[in-house]
Amino acid sequence: MTSTDSGNSTPGQSAAKPAAKDPWDLPDVSGLVVGVLGGTGPQGKGLAYRLARAGQKVIIGSRAADRAEAAAAELGNGVEGAENAECARRADVVIVAVPWEGHAKTLEALRSALTGKLVVDCVNPLGFDKKGAYALKPEEGSAAEQAAALLPESRVTAAFHHLSAVLLQDPAIERIETDVMVLGEARADTDVVQALAGRIEGMRGVFAGRLRNAHQVESLVANLISVNRRYKAHAGLRVTDI
């Protein structure tokens, strides 16, 4: 007996391909808790402030809980402060905004607390001399790849490298017109980070490749520092034609 299943395509016809996913169809991340390691430093504090101001639940971490709590009280907007390990455990998404010099040591100490977490590395390995800022290249290739090597049980992405801490922390500035380049291995993870970036007024998260491409994104900060010094500015990036 011959089957006549109406769900099968007829001979000579190929099954219809599913429609491509809209790259701007991003998830709702409003309910996620964001932890910021290095949240008492300029960049971390600025990111914590902007995300909390957008309505995100934010916990900032520090090696000393009292220091984190003091910084959180200064930021307001419901921001909480905690010791780094507690911050990591309580958060769904953890932004790493620590100084490059302490990057590896911090992540090694928090490997257990960061297990299963979505980690967003925004650290820029830079050196400075009389000629200005210049990029450093870690043995692993980039700060983000170093994080991935140190945190094998975490989902590591890279983003938020090119933001001015001055603009982030200025409450008089309503919008920060810039794009955030987001890198990672899993599209579901980079979609979350893009959506978080989009919560900040004026920002847009743009997928920029896998972690192996993180070095040039991190390195570009040295160029932006030169731009800012020459033009007395707080330059960011915009990606055109998308």
Order of alpha helices (4+ residues) and beta strands (2+ residues): beta-alpha-beta-alpha-beta-alpha-beta-alpha-beta-beta-beta-alpha-beta-alpha-beta-alpha-beta-alpha
